[in-house]
Amino acid sequence: MSPHAKLVSSLSLLLGTTITTSSTHWVMAWTGLEINTLAIIPFISKSHHPRAIEATIKYFMVQATASALLLFSSMSNAWATGQWDITQLTHPTSCLLLTIAISMKLGLVPFHFWFPEVLQGSPMTTALLLSTIMKLPPITILFLTSHSLNPTLLTTMAIISTTLGGWMGLNQTQIRKILAFSSISHMGWMAIITIYNPNLTLLTFYLYTLMTTTVFLSLNTTKTLKLATMMISWTKTPMLNATLMLTLLSLAGLPPLTGFLPKWLIIQELTKQEMTTAATTMAILSLLGLFFYLRLAYYSTITLPPTTMNHMKQWHMSKTTNTMIASLTSLATLLLPLSPMILTTI
């Protein structure tokens, strides 16, 4: 991929995200989503491997369908009410179509089928973009229309997403697929609370982005793509693997790490809304995710290969990468004591 193409695609990605997150008109939001979709395609397909081309085609078709549904939803709402404002979504059919479109964009069950396959066919850095920045525009639209959506439908989809995300991740050996199912599970946590406390959805997304970025950058540094190579990465970068274990446990939501904060707040908010059954179900289902995070943590730090690998320990990596991962790891594991200050922002 030439530097010019990379620059144009990166700037288009930032432009599309900015347009969607800052717009209040449906057509502008749709335009931003389309720019985003077209900008990420060169990043997915840059290796020219058949799996990457397959992932690109799957991604394009799903995103094009979701964008068409979103446009049709906004047009039918404008036809019925005369309003193009995103916050004025009141037509029942439009609300249903928008829920389907956003679910396809985010990878919520039952529209999750494309996400693990696309992540598996993408390079590690592109998989990071797909899991984090590409989810921001749909989350923003969900935030702006949260008061119009059907609570029962969203709660059902959220619980099934958390179930399937935890369950399907149990028997995976490819790291990117495990992180894809982790993302589906986390999207379930965000979807269930978006109607009752939209600010909490944004906080959960920001913390999820922080932890996922740390995990992806750590794995990209050690060139780890599957569990078998994760075992031998310990001999190359022992310190990085130790901090990766903490970040994975934070992503699982174990106290006293950062990842515990959003889950604790979501369960608390659901209990306030007299949804104790849903809160209990979500708490129990998080144990499924905890199992495969523990398995990753176990492979990264405790399991040693049967034969000693003669690798020179990489104590001196790129200074930029080193500093960035160190800073992100600190934030991804140690923010829980700052929760009173974080709570003042929501």
VORODREN-895431 format. One record per residue (C-alpha): residue number from 1; residue in three letters; y, x, z. Coordinates in pm, 1 decimal. Example, Ala and Ser with C-alpha at 12.3 -4.5 7.8 and 13.67 -1.06 7.14 Angstrom:
<atoms>
+------+------+----------+----------+----------+
! resi ! resn !        v !        u !        w !
+------+------+----------+----------+----------+
!    1 !  ALA !   -450.0 !   1230.0 !    780.0 !
!    2 !  SER !   -106.0 !   1367.0 !    714.0 !
+------+------+----------+----------+----------+
</atoms>
This chain:
<atoms>
+------+------+----------+----------+----------+
! resi ! resn !        v !        u !        w !
+------+------+----------+----------+----------+
!    1 !  MET !      0.0 !      0.0 !      0.0 !
!    2 !  SER !    327.2 !    157.7 !   -111.2 !
!    3 !  PRO !    606.0 !    210.2 !    144.3 !
!    4 !  HIS !    839.3 !    -22.0 !    -50.8 !
!    5 !  ALA !    586.3 !   -306.0 !    -55.3 !
!    6 !  LYS !    520.8 !   -250.2 !    316.0 !
!    7 !  LEU !    894.4 !   -262.7 !    393.9 !
!    8 !  VAL !    950.9 !   -579.9 !    189.3 !
!    9 !  SER !    647.4 !   -753.1 !    348.2 !
!   10 !  SER !    753.1 !   -650.9 !    701.7 !
!   11 !  LEU !   1111.1 !   -772.1 !    650.9 !
!   12 !  SER !    984.1 !  -1098.1 !    496.7 !
!   13 !  LEU !    759.4 !  -1146.7 !    799.8 !
!   14 !  LEU !   1055.3 !  -1106.5 !   1035.6 !
!   15 !  LEU !   1272.7 !  -1329.0 !    815.5 !
!   16 !  GLY !   1013.3 !  -1610.1 !    798.1 !
!   17 !  THR !    956.9 !  -1602.5 !   1174.5 !
!   18 !  THR !   1332.5 !  -1604.1 !   1243.4 !
!   19 !  ILE !   1398.7 !  -1894.3 !   1002.6 !
!   20 !  THR !   1128.4 !  -2115.0 !   1155.8 !
!   21 !  THR !   1207.4 !  -2038.6 !   1519.7 !
!   22 !  SER !   1582.9 !  -2096.6 !   1472.6 !
!   23 !  SER !   1576.3 !  -2404.2 !   1246.4 !
!   24 !  THR !   1617.5 !  -2769.5 !   1342.9 !
!   25 !  HIS !   1556.5 !  -2908.6 !    992.4 !
!   26 !  TRP !   1201.9 !  -2970.3 !    870.9 !
!   27 !  VAL !   1253.2 !  -2816.2 !    525.7 !
!   28 !  MET !   1389.0 !  -2491.0 !    672.8 !
!   29 !  ALA !   1099.2 !  -2472.0 !    919.8 !
!   30 !  TRP !    853.7 !  -2525.7 !    632.7 !
!   31 !  THR !   1029.7 !  -2257.2 !    423.6 !
!   32 !  GLY !    994.8 !  -2005.1 !    707.5 !
!   33 !  LEU !    622.9 !  -2081.2 !    743.6 !
!   34 !  GLU !    570.2 !  -2031.2 !    368.1 !
!   35 !  ILE !    757.0 !  -1696.9 !    370.6 !
!   36 !  ASN !    539.0 !  -1588.7 !    663.7 !
!   37 !  THR !    217.7 !  -1682.9 !    484.0 !
!   38 !  LEU !    311.5 !  -1493.6 !    166.9 !
!   39 !  ALA !    437.0 !  -1189.9 !    364.3 !
!   40 !  ILE !    115.3 !  -1136.3 !    561.9 !
!   41 !  ILE !   -117.4 !  -1159.8 !    258.0 !
!   42 !  PRO !    -56.8 !   -798.6 !    135.9 !
!   43 !  PHE !   -136.0 !   -670.5 !    487.6 !
!   44 !  ILE !   -471.7 !   -855.9 !    497.2 !
!   45 !  SER !   -579.7 !   -752.3 !    146.9 !
!   46 !  LYS !   -449.5 !   -393.0 !    140.8 !
!   47 !  SER !   -794.4 !   -231.6 !    178.8 !
!   48 !  HIS !   -924.8 !   -408.7 !   -139.9 !
!   49 !  HIS !  -1263.2 !   -447.0 !     29.6 !
!   50 !  PRO !  -1454.3 !   -765.8 !    -72.0 !
!   51 !  ARG !  -1443.8 !   -885.5 !    290.7 !
!   52 !  ALA !  -1064.9 !   -834.9 !    299.3 !
!   53 !  ILE !  -1019.4 !  -1027.9 !    -28.2 !
!   54 !  GLU !  -1238.9 !  -1308.5 !    109.4 !
!   55 !  ALA !  -1032.2 !  -1316.8 !    429.6 !
!   56 !  THR !   -709.9 !  -1330.0 !    222.9 !
!   57 !  ILE !   -829.9 !  -1625.7 !     14.8 !
!   58 !  LYS !   -950.6 !  -1815.6 !    324.4 !
!   59 !  TYR !   -621.5 !  -1750.2 !    502.7 !
!   60 !  PHE !   -409.3 !  -1857.1 !    204.8 !
!   61 !  MET !   -602.8 !  -2180.5 !    144.3 !
!   62 !  VAL !   -596.0 !  -2290.0 !    510.5 !
!   63 !  GLN !   -228.1 !  -2204.4 !    556.2 !
!   64 !  ALA !   -130.0 !  -2375.1 !    229.0 !
!   65 !  THR !   -316.7 !  -2691.9 !    336.5 !
!   66 !  ALA !   -149.5 !  -2683.8 !    680.3 !
!   67 !  SER !    196.2 !  -2633.9 !    524.7 !
!   68 !  ALA !    137.6 !  -2923.8 !    283.4 !
!   69 !  LEU !     36.0 !  -3148.6 !    574.4 !
!   70 !  LEU !    342.8 !  -3041.7 !    772.1 !
!   71 !  LEU !    571.5 !  -3118.2 !    476.7 !
!   72 !  PHE !    402.2 !  -3454.0 !    417.6 !
!   73 !  SER !    435.1 !  -3535.5 !    789.0 !
!   74 !  SER !    810.4 !  -3459.4 !    788.9 !
!   75 !  MET !    866.1 !  -3652.6 !    462.9 !
!   76 !  SER !    684.1 !  -3962.3 !    588.9 !
!   77 !  ASN !    886.1 !  -3944.8 !    913.1 !
!   78 !  ALA !   1211.3 !  -3911.6 !    713.2 !
!   79 !  TRP !   1103.6 !  -4204.9 !    493.3 !
!   80 !  ALA !   1042.7 !  -4425.9 !    800.7 !
!   81 !  THR !   1334.4 !  -4316.7 !   1022.1 !
!   82 !  GLY !   1587.7 !  -4139.5 !    796.0 !
!   83 !  GLN !   1575.2 !  -3830.5 !   1021.6 !
!   84 !  TRP !   1501.4 !  -3472.4 !    908.7 !
!   85 !  ASP !   1563.4 !  -3327.7 !   1256.9 !
!   86 !  ILE !   1253.4 !  -3163.1 !   1407.3 !
!   87 !  THR !   1311.5 !  -3318.5 !   1749.6 !
!   88 !  GLN !   1334.4 !  -3672.6 !   1603.8 !
!   89 !  LEU !    966.3 !  -3708.6 !   1512.8 !
!   90 !  THR !    882.4 !  -4067.3 !   1610.1 !
!   91 !  HIS !    655.8 !  -4212.2 !   1336.6 !
!   92 !  PRO !    292.9 !  -4232.3 !   1472.3 !
!   93 !  THR !    124.4 !  -4122.3 !   1146.3 !
!   94 !  SER !    367.0 !  -3831.2 !   1113.4 !
!   95 !  CYS !    287.2 !  -3721.5 !   1471.5 !
!   96 !  LEU !    -86.4 !  -3724.8 !   1394.5 !
!   97 !  LEU !    -43.0 !  -3529.0 !   1070.4 !
!   98 !  LEU !    179.4 !  -3274.1 !   1245.9 !
!   99 !  THR !    -80.8 !  -3225.5 !   1522.0 !
!  100 !  ILE !   -345.4 !  -3152.1 !   1254.8 !
!  101 !  ALA !   -112.8 !  -2913.8 !   1065.5 !
!  102 !  ILE !    -14.5 !  -2716.5 !   1378.3 !
!  103 !  SER !   -378.6 !  -2704.8 !   1493.7 !
!  104 !  MET !   -473.8 !  -2551.0 !   1159.0 !
!  105 !  LYS !   -193.1 !  -2296.3 !   1188.5 !
!  106 !  LEU !   -287.7 !  -2200.9 !   1545.7 !
!  107 !  GLY !   -666.1 !  -2213.1 !   1499.0 !
!  108 !  LEU !   -731.8 !  -2493.5 !   1748.6 !
!  109 !  VAL !  -1072.5 !  -2662.4 !   1738.8 !
!  110 !  PRO !  -1186.1 !  -2832.6 !   1510.3 !
!  111 !  PHE !   -967.5 !  -2631.2 !   1268.0 !
!  112 !  HIS !  -1064.4 !  -2290.8 !   1407.8 !
!  113 !  PHE !  -1330.0 !  -2198.8 !   1147.9 !
!  114 !  TRP !  -1104.3 !  -1966.8 !    943.7 !
!  115 !  PHE !   -961.7 !  -1754.8 !   1225.6 !
!  116 !  PRO !  -1258.1 !  -1531.3 !   1331.0 !
!  117 !  GLU !  -1350.7 !  -1466.8 !    965.9 !
!  118 !  VAL !   -995.6 !  -1371.4 !    867.1 !
!  119 !  LEU !   -956.6 !  -1141.9 !   1168.9 !
!  120 !  GLN !  -1291.1 !   -975.1 !   1094.7 !
!  121 !  GLY !  -1180.9 !   -903.4 !    736.0 !
!  122 !  SER !   -840.5 !   -762.2 !    836.6 !
!  123 !  PRO !   -742.4 !   -413.9 !    959.5 !
!  124 !  MET !   -682.4 !   -384.9 !   1334.5 !
!  125 !  THR !   -300.2 !   -382.8 !   1307.4 !
!  126 !  THR !   -301.8 !   -687.2 !   1077.3 !
!  127 !  ALA !   -538.0 !   -865.2 !   1316.8 !
!  128 !  LEU !   -279.1 !   -797.8 !   1589.0 !
!  129 !  LEU !     -5.4 !   -959.2 !   1375.5 !
!  130 !  LEU !   -226.4 !  -1261.6 !   1301.8 !
!  131 !  SER !   -304.6 !  -1307.5 !   1671.8 !
!  132 !  THR !     52.5 !  -1273.4 !   1798.3 !
!  133 !  ILE !    363.3 !  -1293.3 !   1576.6 !
!  134 !  MET !    203.3 !  -1532.7 !   1323.6 !
!  135 !  LYS !    138.8 !  -1779.8 !   1607.7 !
!  136 !  LEU !    505.0 !  -1785.9 !   1716.9 !
!  137 !  PRO !    647.3 !  -2022.5 !   1446.9 !
!  138 !  PRO !    376.0 !  -2292.4 !   1498.8 !
!  139 !  ILE !    414.4 !  -2262.2 !   1877.8 !
!  140 !  THR !    792.2 !  -2312.3 !   1834.4 !
!  141 !  ILE !    737.7 !  -2630.7 !   1630.4 !
!  142 !  LEU !    488.4 !  -2750.6 !   1893.0 !
!  143 !  PHE !    751.5 !  -2679.5 !   2161.2 !
!  144 !  LEU !   1021.9 !  -2878.0 !   1976.8 !
!  145 !  THR !    799.1 !  -3180.2 !   1903.9 !
!  146 !  SER !    602.4 !  -3180.5 !   2232.3 !
!  147 !  HIS !    759.9 !  -3508.2 !   2352.6 !
!  148 !  SER !    635.2 !  -3692.7 !   2039.9 !
!  149 !  LEU !    269.5 !  -3584.3 !   2036.7 !
!  150 !  ASN !    -35.7 !  -3774.2 !   2161.7 !
!  151 !  PRO !   -133.4 !  -3640.6 !   2509.3 !
!  152 !  THR !   -497.4 !  -3759.2 !   2492.8 !
!  153 !  LEU !   -557.1 !  -3598.4 !   2152.4 !
!  154 !  LEU !   -397.3 !  -3266.6 !   2251.7 !
!  155 !  THR !   -582.0 !  -3254.2 !   2585.4 !
!  156 !  THR !   -916.4 !  -3322.9 !   2414.3 !
!  157 !  MET !   -855.2 !  -3056.0 !   2149.5 !
!  158 !  ALA !   -740.9 !  -2808.1 !   2415.4 !
!  159 !  ILE !  -1051.8 !  -2854.4 !   2632.3 !
!  160 !  ILE !  -1284.5 !  -2825.5 !   2330.2 !
!  161 !  SER !  -1095.2 !  -2513.1 !   2211.5 !
!  162 !  THR !  -1133.9 !  -2347.0 !   2551.5 !
!  163 !  THR !  -1503.9 !  -2439.3 !   2557.0 !
!  164 !  LEU !  -1580.4 !  -2318.2 !   2207.0 !
!  165 !  GLY !  -1362.0 !  -2006.6 !   2236.6 !
!  166 !  GLY !  -1553.2 !  -1897.7 !   2546.9 !
!  167 !  TRP !  -1896.1 !  -2003.5 !   2422.8 !
!  168 !  MET !  -1881.6 !  -1852.8 !   2072.1 !
!  169 !  GLY !  -1750.2 !  -1523.1 !   2206.6 !
!  170 !  LEU !  -2058.8 !  -1468.3 !   2421.2 !
!  171 !  ASN !  -2296.1 !  -1336.5 !   2153.4 !
!  172 !  GLN !  -2048.8 !  -1147.2 !   1933.6 !
!  173 !  THR !  -2076.3 !   -771.4 !   1880.1 !
!  174 !  GLN !  -1767.1 !   -727.7 !   1660.3 !
!  175 !  ILE !  -1453.5 !   -662.4 !   1867.5 !
!  176 !  ARG !  -1217.0 !   -846.0 !   1630.9 !
!  177 !  LYS !  -1431.9 !  -1160.8 !   1639.5 !
!  178 !  ILE !  -1444.5 !  -1148.1 !   2019.6 !
!  179 !  LEU !  -1064.0 !  -1125.3 !   2030.8 !
!  180 !  ALA !  -1039.1 !  -1410.9 !   1775.9 !
!  181 !  PHE !  -1243.5 !  -1641.3 !   2001.6 !
!  182 !  SER !  -1034.3 !  -1518.0 !   2295.3 !
!  183 !  SER !   -724.4 !  -1629.9 !   2102.6 !
!  184 !  ILE !   -876.8 !  -1974.4 !   2033.1 !
!  185 !  SER !   -950.7 !  -2011.7 !   2405.4 !
!  186 !  HIS !   -595.0 !  -1912.4 !   2502.9 !
!  187 !  MET !   -448.7 !  -2152.6 !   2246.4 !
!  188 !  GLY !   -639.5 !  -2427.7 !   2429.4 !
!  189 !  TRP !   -462.0 !  -2334.5 !   2754.3 !
!  190 !  MET !   -124.2 !  -2351.4 !   2575.9 !
!  191 !  ALA !   -198.4 !  -2681.7 !   2400.3 !
!  192 !  ILE !   -304.4 !  -2867.6 !   2717.1 !
!  193 !  ILE !     24.2 !  -2803.2 !   2897.6 !
!  194 !  THR !    270.0 !  -2829.3 !   2606.4 !
!  195 !  ILE !    346.6 !  -3201.0 !   2663.0 !
!  196 !  TYR !    396.9 !  -3174.3 !   3039.6 !
!  197 !  ASN !    580.6 !  -2841.1 !   3060.3 !
!  198 !  PRO !    674.4 !  -2688.6 !   2720.4 !
!  199 !  ASN !    847.5 !  -2389.3 !   2883.9 !
!  200 !  LEU !    518.9 !  -2297.4 !   3050.0 !
!  201 !  THR !    354.7 !  -2295.3 !   2703.6 !
!  202 !  LEU !    610.1 !  -2037.8 !   2587.5 !
!  203 !  LEU !    561.9 !  -1825.1 !   2900.4 !
!  204 !  THR !    183.1 !  -1833.0 !   2849.2 !
!  205 !  PHE !    229.3 !  -1731.2 !   2484.7 !
!  206 !  TYR !    458.8 !  -1439.3 !   2573.4 !
!  207 !  LEU !    218.1 !  -1304.4 !   2835.6 !
!  208 !  TYR !    -80.4 !  -1357.5 !   2603.0 !
!  209 !  THR !    105.7 !  -1164.6 !   2328.2 !
!  210 !  LEU !    181.0 !   -881.1 !   2570.3 !
!  211 !  MET !   -182.0 !   -845.5 !   2683.9 !
!  212 !  THR !   -332.1 !   -886.6 !   2335.9 !
!  213 !  THR !    -93.5 !   -627.7 !   2187.8 !
!  214 !  THR !   -200.9 !   -378.5 !   2455.3 !
!  215 !  VAL !   -571.7 !   -440.2 !   2383.6 !
!  216 !  PHE !   -532.9 !   -412.3 !   2004.0 !
!  217 !  LEU !   -323.9 !    -93.5 !   2021.4 !
!  218 !  SER !   -570.6 !     67.8 !   2264.5 !
!  219 !  LEU !   -866.2 !    -21.2 !   2039.7 !
!  220 !  ASN !   -676.9 !     98.1 !   1731.2 !
!  221 !  THR !   -609.0 !    433.0 !   1899.7 !
!  222 !  THR !   -978.8 !    487.7 !   1976.6 !
!  223 !  LYS !  -1084.5 !    342.8 !   1633.4 !
!  224 !  THR !  -1319.4 !     96.6 !   1805.2 !
!  225 !  LEU !  -1440.6 !   -194.7 !   1590.2 !
!  226 !  LYS !  -1768.5 !   -295.8 !   1758.5 !
!  227 !  LEU !  -1941.3 !   -273.7 !   2094.6 !
!  228 !  ALA !  -2165.5 !     16.8 !   1987.8 !
!  229 !  THR !  -1865.6 !    241.1 !   1914.2 !
!  230 !  MET !  -1693.6 !    123.6 !   2231.6 !
!  231 !  MET !  -1964.0 !    296.2 !   2435.5 !
!  232 !  ILE !  -1890.2 !    639.5 !   2289.9 !
!  233 !  SER !  -1510.7 !    601.7 !   2299.2 !
!  234 !  TRP !  -1525.4 !    672.5 !   2674.1 !
!  235 !  THR !  -1606.6 !   1039.5 !   2606.0 !
!  236 !  LYS !  -1299.5 !   1078.6 !   2383.0 !
!  237 !  THR !  -1025.6 !    901.3 !   2582.4 !
!  238 !  PRO !  -1143.0 !    832.5 !   2939.2 !
!  239 !  MET !   -799.9 !    741.7 !   3078.3 !
!  240 !  LEU !   -719.0 !    501.2 !   2794.8 !
!  241 !  ASN !  -1055.0 !    328.3 !   2838.1 !
!  242 !  ALA !   -995.5 !    288.3 !   3211.0 !
!  243 !  THR !   -659.4 !    118.2 !   3149.3 !
!  244 !  LEU !   -817.7 !    -90.5 !   2869.7 !
!  245 !  MET !  -1065.8 !   -224.7 !   3125.5 !
!  246 !  LEU !   -777.0 !   -342.4 !   3346.8 !
!  247 !  THR !   -600.0 !   -505.9 !   3051.0 !
!  248 !  LEU !   -919.2 !   -690.7 !   2950.7 !
!  249 !  LEU !   -961.6 !   -819.7 !   3305.6 !
!  250 !  SER !   -595.8 !   -927.9 !   3299.2 !
!  251 !  LEU !   -661.2 !  -1114.6 !   2972.0 !
!  252 !  ALA !   -952.2 !  -1286.0 !   3148.2 !
!  253 !  GLY !   -708.0 !  -1411.7 !   3412.5 !
!  254 !  LEU !   -836.9 !  -1230.5 !   3721.2 !
!  255 !  PRO !   -597.5 !  -1192.9 !   4016.8 !
!  256 !  PRO !   -400.2 !   -982.5 !   4105.7 !
!  257 !  LEU !   -332.4 !   -899.4 !   3737.4 !
!  258 !  THR !    -66.0 !  -1044.0 !   3503.3 !
!  259 !  GLY !   -305.7 !  -1279.3 !   3320.7 !
!  260 !  PHE !   -369.1 !  -1479.0 !   3638.1 !
!  261 !  LEU !     -8.4 !  -1607.6 !   3643.8 !
!  262 !  PRO !    -13.8 !  -1846.5 !   3342.3 !
!  263 !  LYS !   -356.0 !  -1990.3 !   3432.2 !
!  264 !  TRP !   -251.5 !  -2046.6 !   3791.2 !
!  265 !  LEU !     72.4 !  -2220.3 !   3683.7 !
!  266 !  ILE !   -105.2 !  -2437.2 !   3423.5 !
!  267 !  ILE !   -368.3 !  -2554.0 !   3674.8 !
!  268 !  GLN !    -90.7 !  -2624.1 !   3927.2 !
!  269 !  GLU !    109.3 !  -2826.7 !   3669.8 !
!  270 !  LEU !   -196.8 !  -3025.9 !   3559.5 !
!  271 !  THR !   -269.4 !  -3110.1 !   3923.9 !
!  272 !  LYS !     91.9 !  -3231.3 !   3967.7 !
!  273 !  GLN !     42.4 !  -3457.0 !   3663.9 !
!  274 !  GLU !   -267.5 !  -3608.2 !   3835.7 !
!  275 !  MET !   -499.2 !  -3447.3 !   3580.8 !
!  276 !  THR !   -726.8 !  -3290.2 !   3839.8 !
!  277 !  THR !  -1039.7 !  -3338.4 !   3625.1 !
!  278 !  ALA !   -881.1 !  -3158.1 !   3328.6 !
!  279 !  ALA !   -756.3 !  -2876.9 !   3556.9 !
!  280 !  THR !  -1102.3 !  -2832.0 !   3713.0 !
!  281 !  THR !  -1268.6 !  -2835.1 !   3369.5 !
!  282 !  MET !  -1028.9 !  -2569.4 !   3235.1 !
!  283 !  ALA !  -1082.9 !  -2350.7 !   3542.6 !
!  284 !  ILE !  -1461.1 !  -2369.8 !   3505.7 !
!  285 !  LEU !  -1446.9 !  -2305.1 !   3129.5 !
!  286 !  SER !  -1240.8 !  -1989.9 !   3186.9 !
!  287 !  LEU !  -1558.6 !  -1840.1 !   3337.4 !
!  288 !  LEU !  -1712.7 !  -1835.0 !   2987.0 !
!  289 !  GLY !  -1429.2 !  -1615.7 !   2866.5 !
!  290 !  LEU !  -1452.2 !  -1403.9 !   3180.2 !
!  291 !  PHE !  -1814.5 !  -1321.4 !   3094.9 !
!  292 !  PHE !  -1739.9 !  -1160.7 !   2757.9 !
!  293 !  TYR !  -1427.4 !   -985.5 !   2889.1 !
!  294 !  LEU !  -1642.6 !   -836.5 !   3164.5 !
!  295 !  ARG !  -1893.9 !   -732.7 !   2899.4 !
!  296 !  LEU !  -1619.0 !   -555.1 !   2704.9 !
!  297 !  ALA !  -1489.4 !   -390.5 !   3023.0 !
!  298 !  TYR !  -1846.4 !   -285.4 !   3111.1 !
!  299 !  TYR !  -1901.2 !   -131.4 !   2767.6 !
!  300 !  SER !  -1565.8 !     46.5 !   2769.2 !
!  301 !  THR !  -1599.2 !    220.0 !   3105.5 !
!  302 !  ILE !  -1938.4 !    193.2 !   3273.4 !
!  303 !  THR !  -2197.2 !    216.1 !   2994.8 !
!  304 !  LEU !  -2265.7 !    566.2 !   2866.0 !
!  305 !  PRO !  -2460.9 !    635.4 !   2545.2 !
!  306 !  PRO !  -2824.6 !    751.9 !   2589.9 !
!  307 !  THR !  -2744.1 !   1093.4 !   2439.5 !
!  308 !  THR !  -2443.1 !   1304.0 !   2534.4 !
!  309 !  MET !  -2180.8 !   1299.7 !   2262.1 !
!  310 !  ASN !  -2015.5 !   1635.1 !   2196.7 !
!  311 !  HIS !  -1659.9 !   1505.1 !   2158.5 !
!  312 !  MET !  -1351.8 !   1697.8 !   2256.3 !
!  313 !  LYS !  -1145.5 !   1485.8 !   2496.3 !
!  314 !  GLN !   -822.0 !   1376.8 !   2332.5 !
!  315 !  TRP !   -582.3 !   1436.4 !   2617.1 !
!  316 !  HIS !   -291.5 !   1482.3 !   2377.6 !
!  317 !  MET !   -241.1 !   1188.3 !   2146.4 !
!  318 !  SER !     71.1 !   1084.6 !   1957.6 !
!  319 !  LYS !    359.6 !   1080.7 !   2206.7 !
!  320 !  THR !    501.3 !    754.9 !   2064.5 !
!  321 !  THR !    165.4 !    576.3 !   2084.8 !
!  322 !  ASN !     98.4 !    719.2 !   2429.1 !
!  323 !  THR !    429.3 !    599.2 !   2572.5 !
!  324 !  MET !    407.8 !    254.9 !   2411.9 !
!  325 !  ILE !     52.4 !    187.5 !   2530.7 !
!  326 !  ALA !    134.4 !    316.9 !   2880.5 !
!  327 !  SER !    438.4 !     85.1 !   2904.5 !
!  328 !  LEU !    251.0 !   -217.6 !   2766.8 !
!  329 !  THR !    -47.0 !   -157.2 !   2996.9 !
!  330 !  SER !    182.3 !   -145.0 !   3299.1 !
!  331 !  LEU !    337.7 !   -478.9 !   3200.4 !
!  332 !  ALA !      2.3 !   -634.6 !   3107.5 !
!  333 !  THR !   -148.2 !   -561.9 !   3449.4 !
!  334 !  LEU !    130.8 !   -542.6 !   3709.5 !
!  335 !  LEU !    364.1 !   -841.3 !   3648.5 !
!  336 !  LEU !    209.5 !  -1079.0 !   3903.4 !
!  337 !  PRO !    428.0 !   -960.4 !   4197.6 !
!  338 !  LEU !    732.6 !  -1046.7 !   3982.4 !
!  339 !  SER !    616.4 !  -1408.3 !   3943.5 !
!  340 !  PRO !    903.0 !  -1554.8 !   4159.0 !
!  341 !  MET !   1152.5 !  -1396.2 !   3920.3 !
!  342 !  ILE !    953.1 !  -1509.5 !   3612.1 !
!  343 !  LEU !    937.0 !  -1865.0 !   3749.3 !
!  344 !  THR !   1317.4 !  -1886.6 !   3755.7 !
!  345 !  THR !   1314.1 !  -1855.0 !   3373.7 !
!  346 !  ILE !   1099.5 !  -2165.1 !   3310.9 !
+------+------+----------+----------+----------+
</atoms>
